[in-house]
Structure formats: C-alpha cells, structure tokens
C-alpha cells in the first residue's frame, strides 16, 4: 500500500488525534476516512451535486440545513 508523509498544523493534528481517540480508530484510519469523504464529494460535484448538512426531524425526514462550499474552488 502506498504511503504518504504530511505536515499538519497543530490545530488539524489535535483534531485528528481527538477524532481518532473518540471513535476508537487510528489517526491513519481517520485520515483514510477523510480522503474517502473527499473522493465522494468530488465525484458528486462533477455530477453537479453539492455536499450538504441535513437534520432528521421527528417524522424521520431529512431536512437540509446547510451546504458546504469552498472545497473545490467553485
């Protein structure tokens, strides 16, 4: 499996460590999940779709509450 070395800001490193600890995974696994999410977002963006935030209401319906912008520069 290919390997990669990255330099992270203290803020990102602290978040990654806390996320991994909270979810019982390694920082490497947390990073792989982040890249997987980025790949999904990129594929959907190429189809003209957006990455968004939803909330489930009392009727178990999903309600859009936000749209994430700025990831792909457009």
N, CA, C and O atoms as CSV, one atom per row, in Angstrom:
chain,resi,resn,atom,element,x,y,z
A,1,UNK,N,N,0.854,-1.177,0.000
A,1,UNK,CA,C,0.000,0.000,0.000
A,1,UNK,C,C,0.901,1.242,0.000
A,1,UNK,O,O,1.847,1.319,0.784
A,2,UNK,N,N,0.613,2.203,-0.866
A,2,UNK,CA,C,1.418,3.429,-0.891
A,2,UNK,C,C,1.358,4.167,0.449
A,2,UNK,O,O,0.364,4.093,1.172
A,3,UNK,N,N,2.426,4.868,0.756
A,3,UNK,CA,C,2.481,5.670,1.972
A,3,UNK,C,C,2.710,7.127,1.599
A,3,UNK,O,O,3.209,7.443,0.518
A,4,UNK,N,N,2.325,8.021,2.540
A,4,UNK,CA,C,2.463,9.447,2.291
A,4,UNK,C,C,2.862,10.129,3.594
A,4,UNK,O,O,2.395,9.751,4.669
A,5,UNK,N,N,3.712,11.118,3.496
A,5,UNK,CA,C,4.089,11.930,4.647
A,5,UNK,C,C,3.448,13.295,4.485
A,5,UNK,O,O,3.527,13.900,3.416
A,6,UNK,N,N,2.805,13.789,5.556
A,6,UNK,CA,C,2.143,15.092,5.507
A,6,UNK,C,C,2.582,15.936,6.690
A,6,UNK,O,O,2.860,15.422,7.773
A,7,UNK,N,N,2.637,17.230,6.466
A,7,UNK,CA,C,2.855,18.189,7.538
A,7,UNK,C,C,1.500,18.806,7.863
A,7,UNK,O,O,0.836,19.360,6.986
A,8,UNK,N,N,1.095,18.708,9.129
A,8,UNK,CA,C,-0.201,19.209,9.573
A,8,UNK,C,C,-0.022,20.381,10.517
A,8,UNK,O,O,0.970,20.470,11.240
A,9,UNK,N,N,-0.995,21.279,10.501
A,9,UNK,CA,C,-0.990,22.335,11.512
A,9,UNK,C,C,-1.280,21.695,12.864
A,9,UNK,O,O,-1.832,20.597,12.929
A,10,UNK,N,N,-0.915,22.370,13.929
A,10,UNK,CA,C,-1.209,21.855,15.272
A,10,UNK,C,C,-2.709,21.660,15.455
A,10,UNK,O,O,-3.143,20.682,16.065
A,11,UNK,N,N,-3.501,22.590,14.926
A,11,UNK,CA,C,-4.957,22.508,15.050
A,11,UNK,C,C,-5.510,21.251,14.382
A,11,UNK,O,O,-6.326,20.542,14.970
A,12,UNK,N,N,-5.070,20.975,13.160
A,12,UNK,CA,C,-5.543,19.786,12.441
A,12,UNK,C,C,-5.041,18.527,13.135
A,12,UNK,O,O,-5.797,17.565,13.274
A,13,UNK,N,N,-3.811,18.508,13.565
A,13,UNK,CA,C,-3.268,17.344,14.259
A,13,UNK,C,C,-4.036,17.067,15.550
A,13,UNK,O,O,-4.362,15.918,15.846
A,14,UNK,N,N,-4.321,18.110,16.311
A,14,UNK,CA,C,-5.079,17.934,17.561
A,14,UNK,C,C,-6.480,17.408,17.275
A,14,UNK,O,O,-6.969,16.520,17.973
A,15,UNK,N,N,-7.135,17.966,16.233
A,15,UNK,CA,C,-8.463,17.489,15.881
A,15,UNK,C,C,-8.415,16.034,15.453
A,15,UNK,O,O,-9.233,15.228,15.898
A,16,UNK,N,N,-7.460,15.687,14.587
A,16,UNK,CA,C,-7.329,14.322,14.090
A,16,UNK,C,C,-7.093,13.345,15.239
A,16,UNK,O,O,-7.683,12.265,15.268
A,17,UNK,N,N,-6.243,13.717,16.175
A,17,UNK,CA,C,-5.985,12.861,17.340
A,17,UNK,C,C,-7.239,12.673,18.179
A,17,UNK,O,O,-7.552,11.556,18.590
A,18,UNK,N,N,-7.960,13.764,18.435
A,18,UNK,CA,C,-9.178,13.686,19.242
A,18,UNK,C,C,-10.255,12.875,18.525
A,18,UNK,O,O,-10.937,12.062,19.149
A,19,UNK,N,N,-10.411,13.094,17.216
A,19,UNK,CA,C,-11.400,12.344,16.437
A,19,UNK,C,C,-11.093,10.858,16.488
A,19,UNK,O,O,-11.981,10.042,16.737
A,20,UNK,N,N,-9.844,10.509,16.254
A,20,UNK,CA,C,-9.446,9.103,16.267
A,20,UNK,C,C,-9.687,8.480,17.639
A,20,UNK,O,O,-10.226,7.377,17.735
A,21,UNK,N,N,-9.299,9.169,18.679
A,21,UNK,CA,C,-9.484,8.671,20.043
A,21,UNK,C,C,-10.975,8.480,20.336
A,21,UNK,O,O,-11.375,7.443,20.866
A,22,UNK,N,N,-11.788,9.464,19.998
A,22,UNK,CA,C,-13.230,9.426,20.263
A,22,UNK,C,C,-13.906,8.268,19.529
A,22,UNK,O,O,-14.865,7.681,20.031
A,23,UNK,N,N,-13.395,7.942,18.330
A,23,UNK,CA,C,-14.006,6.894,17.516
A,23,UNK,C,C,-13.300,5.546,17.621
A,23,UNK,O,O,-13.679,4.586,16.951
A,24,UNK,N,N,-12.272,5.480,18.467
A,24,UNK,CA,C,-11.565,4.215,18.692
A,24,UNK,C,C,-10.834,3.708,17.456
A,24,UNK,O,O,-10.779,2.502,17.211
A,25,UNK,N,N,-10.270,4.635,16.676
A,25,UNK,CA,C,-9.531,4.272,15.472
A,25,UNK,C,C,-8.167,4.957,15.503
A,25,UNK,O,O,-7.904,5.810,16.351
A,26,UNK,N,N,-7.324,4.575,14.581
A,26,UNK,CA,C,-6.016,5.218,14.485
A,26,UNK,C,C,-6.132,6.529,13.708
A,26,UNK,O,O,-7.111,6.763,13.001
A,27,UNK,N,N,-5.124,7.368,13.852
A,27,UNK,CA,C,-5.082,8.600,13.058
A,27,UNK,C,C,-4.991,8.265,11.574
A,27,UNK,O,O,-5.543,8.986,10.743
A,28,UNK,N,N,-4.308,7.190,11.239
A,28,UNK,CA,C,-4.216,6.780,9.835
A,28,UNK,C,C,-5.602,6.427,9.293
A,28,UNK,O,O,-5.945,6.818,8.178
A,29,UNK,N,N,-6.395,5.698,10.067
A,29,UNK,CA,C,-7.745,5.344,9.627
A,29,UNK,C,C,-8.623,6.588,9.520
A,29,UNK,O,O,-9.415,6.705,8.585
A,30,UNK,N,N,-8.495,7.506,10.454
A,30,UNK,CA,C,-9.261,8.749,10.381
A,30,UNK,C,C,-8.899,9.522,9.118
A,30,UNK,O,O,-9.774,10.097,8.470
A,31,UNK,N,N,-7.629,9.540,8.768
A,31,UNK,CA,C,-7.174,10.222,7.559
A,31,UNK,C,C,-7.711,9.528,6.312
A,31,UNK,O,O,-8.134,10.197,5.369
A,32,UNK,N,N,-7.700,8.191,6.295
A,32,UNK,CA,C,-8.256,7.457,5.158
A,32,UNK,C,C,-9.739,7.784,4.983
A,32,UNK,O,O,-10.212,7.954,3.859
A,33,UNK,N,N,-10.468,7.870,6.091
A,33,UNK,CA,C,-11.896,8.205,6.019
A,33,UNK,C,C,-12.101,9.622,5.483
A,33,UNK,O,O,-13.030,9.870,4.714
A,34,UNK,N,N,-11.239,10.539,5.887
A,34,UNK,CA,C,-11.346,11.919,5.394
A,34,UNK,C,C,-11.120,11.962,3.884
A,34,UNK,O,O,-11.839,12.662,3.170
A,35,UNK,N,N,-10.135,11.224,3.400
A,35,UNK,CA,C,-9.876,11.183,1.962
A,35,UNK,C,C,-11.014,10.493,1.212
A,35,UNK,O,O,-11.345,10.887,0.093
A,36,UNK,N,N,-11.613,9.471,1.815
A,36,UNK,CA,C,-12.759,8.800,1.186
A,36,UNK,C,C,-13.925,9.772,1.051
A,36,UNK,O,O,-14.601,9.794,0.023
A,37,UNK,N,N,-14.163,10.577,2.086
A,37,UNK,CA,C,-15.233,11.573,2.018
A,37,UNK,C,C,-14.936,12.621,0.951
A,37,UNK,O,O,-15.839,13.041,0.228
A,38,UNK,N,N,-13.690,13.042,0.848
A,38,UNK,CA,C,-13.293,13.999,-0.184
A,38,UNK,C,C,-13.523,13.419,-1.576
A,38,UNK,O,O,-13.982,14.128,-2.471
A,39,UNK,N,N,-13.209,12.133,-1.768
A,39,UNK,CA,C,-13.413,11.485,-3.067
A,39,UNK,C,C,-14.897,11.436,-3.418
A,39,UNK,O,O,-15.266,11.688,-4.565
A,40,UNK,N,N,-15.754,11.114,-2.445
A,40,UNK,CA,C,-17.199,11.089,-2.675
A,40,UNK,C,C,-17.686,12.482,-3.054
A,40,UNK,O,O,-18.443,12.641,-4.011
A,41,UNK,N,N,-17.257,13.475,-2.315
A,41,UNK,CA,C,-17.679,14.849,-2.585
A,41,UNK,C,C,-17.231,15.287,-3.977
A,41,UNK,O,O,-17.984,15.950,-4.691
A,42,UNK,N,N,-16.026,14.926,-4.361
A,42,UNK,CA,C,-15.519,15.305,-5.683
A,42,UNK,C,C,-16.329,14.650,-6.794
A,42,UNK,O,O,-16.702,15.313,-7.761
A,43,UNK,N,N,-16.605,13.351,-6.665
A,43,UNK,CA,C,-17.393,12.655,-7.693
A,43,UNK,C,C,-18.779,13.272,-7.830
A,43,UNK,O,O,-19.271,13.458,-8.943
A,44,UNK,N,N,-19.401,13.585,-6.716
A,44,UNK,CA,C,-20.749,14.159,-6.771
A,44,UNK,C,C,-20.718,15.588,-7.312
A,44,UNK,O,O,-21.636,16.000,-8.021
A,45,UNK,N,N,-19.679,16.341,-6.988
A,45,UNK,CA,C,-19.528,17.693,-7.511
A,45,UNK,C,C,-19.423,17.674,-9.035
A,45,UNK,O,O,-19.971,18.547,-9.708
A,46,UNK,N,N,-18.725,16.688,-9.574
A,46,UNK,CA,C,-18.591,16.559,-11.024
A,46,UNK,C,C,-19.935,16.266,-11.690
A,46,UNK,O,O,-20.098,16.501,-12.888
A,47,UNK,N,N,-20.891,15.759,-10.925
A,47,UNK,CA,C,-22.242,15.495,-11.431
A,47,UNK,C,C,-23.163,16.691,-11.210
A,47,UNK,O,O,-24.354,16.628,-11.516
A,48,UNK,N,N,-22.607,17.785,-10.677
A,48,UNK,CA,C,-23.405,18.981,-10.430
A,48,UNK,C,C,-24.116,18.984,-9.084
A,48,UNK,O,O,-24.987,19.821,-8.845
A,49,UNK,N,N,-23.754,18.060,-8.205
A,49,UNK,CA,C,-24.371,17.987,-6.879
A,49,UNK,C,C,-23.489,18.680,-5.848
A,49,UNK,O,O,-22.320,18.962,-6.108
A,50,UNK,N,N,-24.055,18.951,-4.682
A,50,UNK,CA,C,-23.332,19.633,-3.607
A,50,UNK,C,C,-23.279,18.770,-2.363
A,50,UNK,O,O,-24.131,17.906,-2.156
A,51,UNK,N,N,-22.288,19.003,-1.549
A,51,UNK,CA,C,-22.184,18.362,-0.249
A,51,UNK,C,C,-22.972,19.212,0.734
A,51,UNK,O,O,-22.786,20.427,0.791
A,52,UNK,N,N,-23.844,18.590,1.502
A,52,UNK,CA,C,-24.695,19.361,2.398
A,52,UNK,C,C,-24.807,18.746,3.777
A,52,UNK,O,O,-24.317,17.648,4.042
A,53,UNK,N,N,-25.466,19.492,4.644
A,53,UNK,CA,C,-25.744,19.048,6.003
A,53,UNK,C,C,-27.244,18.884,6.147
A,53,UNK,O,O,-28.018,19.739,5.718
A,54,UNK,N,N,-27.647,17.780,6.754
A,54,UNK,CA,C,-29.074,17.531,6.956
A,54,UNK,C,C,-29.339,17.222,8.416
A,54,UNK,O,O,-28.451,16.808,9.161
A,55,UNK,N,N,-30.580,17.433,8.800
A,55,UNK,CA,C,-31.046,17.102,10.144
A,55,UNK,C,C,-32.267,16.209,9.975
A,55,UNK,O,O,-33.095,16.450,9.096
A,56,UNK,N,N,-32.385,15.186,10.805
A,56,UNK,CA,C,-33.554,14.326,10.784
A,56,UNK,C,C,-34.591,14.904,11.733
A,56,UNK,O,O,-34.296,15.161,12.900
A,57,UNK,N,N,-35.823,15.114,11.226
A,57,UNK,CA,C,-36.870,15.674,12.078
A,57,UNK,C,C,-37.640,14.560,12.794
A,57,UNK,O,O,-37.295,13.384,12.680
A,58,UNK,N,N,-38.671,14.939,13.523
A,58,UNK,CA,C,-39.437,13.985,14.319
A,58,UNK,C,C,-40.122,12.923,13.455
A,58,UNK,O,O,-40.375,11.813,13.923
A,59,UNK,N,N,-40.420,13.256,12.208
A,59,UNK,CA,C,-41.057,12.321,11.276
A,59,UNK,C,C,-40.028,11.485,10.504
A,59,UNK,O,O,-40.374,10.787,9.552
A,60,UNK,N,N,-38.774,11.564,10.921
A,60,UNK,CA,C,-37.666,10.835,10.293
A,60,UNK,C,C,-37.414,11.281,8.848
A,60,UNK,O,O,-36.899,10.515,8.034
A,61,UNK,N,N,-37.777,12.508,8.548
A,61,UNK,CA,C,-37.480,13.097,7.251
A,61,UNK,C,C,-36.176,13.878,7.374
A,61,UNK,O,O,-35.871,14.443,8.424
A,62,UNK,N,N,-35.423,13.899,6.297
A,62,UNK,CA,C,-34.176,14.659,6.291
A,62,UNK,C,C,-34.460,16.058,5.771
A,62,UNK,O,O,-35.081,16.238,4.724
A,63,UNK,N,N,-33.993,17.044,6.524
A,63,UNK,CA,C,-34.193,18.444,6.183
A,63,UNK,C,C,-32.824,19.076,5.965
A,63,UNK,O,O,-31.964,19.017,6.844
A,64,UNK,N,N,-32.620,19.677,4.807
A,64,UNK,CA,C,-31.341,20.333,4.517
A,64,UNK,C,C,-31.191,21.553,5.412
A,64,UNK,O,O,-32.104,22.372,5.516
A,65,UNK,N,N,-30.032,21.671,6.060
A,65,UNK,CA,C,-29.783,22.816,6.938
A,65,UNK,C,C,-28.550,23.605,6.526
A,65,UNK,O,O,-28.288,24.674,7.078
A,66,UNK,N,N,-27.786,23.092,5.559
A,66,UNK,CA,C,-26.598,23.820,5.125
A,66,UNK,C,C,-25.958,23.175,3.916
A,66,UNK,O,O,-26.213,22.014,3.593
A,67,UNK,N,N,-25.132,23.946,3.267
A,67,UNK,CA,C,-24.394,23.484,2.097
A,67,UNK,C,C,-22.931,23.828,2.305
A,67,UNK,O,O,-22.600,24.957,2.669
A,68,UNK,N,N,-22.063,22.871,2.078
A,68,UNK,CA,C,-20.637,23.083,2.263
A,68,UNK,C,C,-20.067,23.611,0.947
A,68,UNK,O,O,-20.216,22.983,-0.101
A,69,UNK,N,N,-19.422,24.758,1.012
A,69,UNK,CA,C,-18.853,25.374,-0.175
A,69,UNK,C,C,-17.366,25.605,0.035
A,69,UNK,O,O,-16.879,25.619,1.165
A,70,UNK,N,N,-16.653,25.786,-1.070
A,70,UNK,CA,C,-15.239,26.140,-0.985
A,70,UNK,C,C,-14.276,24.980,-1.050
A,70,UNK,O,O,-13.064,25.196,-1.048
A,71,UNK,N,N,-14.770,23.748,-1.108
A,71,UNK,CA,C,-13.868,22.606,-1.131
A,71,UNK,C,C,-13.190,22.487,-2.489
A,71,UNK,O,O,-12.017,22.121,-2.566
A,72,UNK,N,N,-13.920,22.792,-3.565
A,72,UNK,CA,C,-13.406,22.565,-4.907
A,72,UNK,C,C,-13.140,23.868,-5.651
A,72,UNK,O,O,-12.917,23.856,-6.861
A,73,UNK,N,N,-13.162,24.967,-4.952
A,73,UNK,CA,C,-12.820,26.239,-5.567
A,73,UNK,C,C,-13.896,26.857,-6.442
A,73,UNK,O,O,-13.652,27.867,-7.103
A,74,UNK,N,N,-15.074,26.269,-6.456
A,74,UNK,CA,C,-16.144,26.863,-7.249
A,74,UNK,C,C,-17.429,26.865,-6.473
A,74,UNK,O,O,-18.453,27.329,-6.976
